[in-house]
C-alpha cells in the first residue's frame, strides 16, 4: 500500500511517499481500505518535532473507508476490550455477557 510517512522531523518537505506491505488484522481487529484521511494540527506538531514521536511514522489518526479484511476472533477466555470505554455512549464488550 502507498503511504505518506515522516522519516525525519522538520517542515512539509519531510513528508515522503513510500510503499509498505498491507498489514494483516490481528485478533478482534479489522483492516480498513481508506477512502479519506484527516490530518490535523497535532500531526504537524509531530512532524515538526514539537511533539516527539518514534520515527518513521505515518501521520493522521482519522480515516473513513470500507472494511476489507476481518481478523480472527480473540482466543477463548481472553478479553481484548479495554476496561473502560473512551467513547461518549456506552458500548457492550464482545466478550462480556
C-alpha positions as CSV (number, residue, x, y, z in Angstrom):
1,X,0.0,0.0,0.0
2,X,1.1,3.6,-0.6
3,X,1.7,5.7,2.5
4,X,2.9,9.2,3.3
5,X,5.4,9.0,6.2
6,X,7.7,11.1,8.2
7,X,11.2,9.8,8.4
8,X,12.9,12.9,9.9
9,X,11.3,15.8,11.7
10,X,11.1,19.2,10.0
11,X,8.8,21.0,7.6
12,X,6.4,19.6,5.0
13,X,9.4,18.6,2.8
14,X,10.0,15.8,5.3
15,X,6.8,14.0,4.1
16,X,7.8,11.2,1.8
17,X,5.7,8.7,-0.2
18,X,6.6,5.1,0.1
19,X,5.2,1.6,-0.5
20,X,4.6,-0.7,2.5
21,X,3.1,-4.1,2.8
22,X,-0.6,-4.1,3.8
23,X,-1.0,-5.1,7.4
24,X,-2.9,-8.3,8.4
25,X,-5.6,-7.7,11.0
26,X,-4.9,-9.4,14.3
27,X,-7.4,-11.0,16.6
28,X,-10.5,-8.8,17.1
29,X,-9.3,-6.2,14.5
30,X,-10.4,-5.1,11.0
31,X,-8.4,-3.8,8.1
32,X,-10.0,-0.7,6.5
33,X,-9.4,0.4,2.9
34,X,-9.1,4.2,3.5
35,X,-11.1,6.4,1.1
36,X,-10.5,9.6,3.0
37,X,-8.0,10.5,5.8
38,X,-7.7,13.5,8.1
39,X,-4.6,15.2,9.2
40,X,-4.8,17.8,12.0
41,X,-2.6,20.3,13.8
42,X,-1.2,17.6,16.2
43,X,0.2,15.8,13.1
44,X,2.0,19.0,12.0
45,X,3.4,19.4,15.5
46,X,4.6,15.8,15.5
47,X,6.1,16.2,12.0
48,X,8.0,19.3,13.1
49,X,9.4,17.6,16.2
50,X,7.5,19.9,18.7
51,X,5.7,16.8,20.0
52,X,8.2,13.9,19.8
53,X,7.2,10.6,18.2
54,X,9.1,7.5,17.2
55,X,10.3,7.7,13.6
56,X,9.3,6.9,11.0
57,X,5.6,7.3,11.4
58,X,2.5,7.8,9.2
59,X,0.7,10.9,10.3
60,X,-3.1,11.0,10.7
61,X,-5.4,9.1,13.0
62,X,-8.7,9.8,11.3
63,X,-10.0,7.8,8.4
64,X,-13.1,6.7,6.6
65,X,-13.4,3.7,4.3
66,X,-14.5,0.2,3.8
67,X,-13.7,-2.9,5.9
68,X,-11.6,-5.1,3.5
69,X,-10.5,-7.9,6.0
70,X,-11.5,-9.2,9.4
71,X,-9.1,-10.8,11.8
72,X,-9.7,-14.0,13.7
73,X,-11.9,-13.9,16.9
74,X,-9.9,-13.4,20.1
75,X,-8.7,-16.6,21.9
76,X,-11.4,-18.1,24.1
77,X,-11.0,-16.8,27.7
78,X,-9.3,-13.6,26.7
79,X,-10.9,-10.2,26.6
80,X,-9.5,-7.7,24.2
81,X,-11.9,-4.9,25.3
82,X,-10.4,-2.0,27.3
83,X,-11.6,-1.9,30.9
84,X,-13.2,1.5,30.3
85,X,-14.7,2.8,27.2
86,X,-13.4,6.2,25.9
87,X,-16.4,6.9,23.7
88,X,-19.3,9.0,24.9
89,X,-22.0,6.4,24.6
90,X,-21.9,3.1,26.3
91,X,-21.0,0.0,24.3
92,X,-21.2,-3.6,25.0
93,X,-17.9,-5.6,25.1
94,X,-17.8,-8.5,22.8
95,X,-16.6,-10.9,25.5
96,X,-18.9,-9.9,28.4
97,X,-22.4,-11.3,28.7
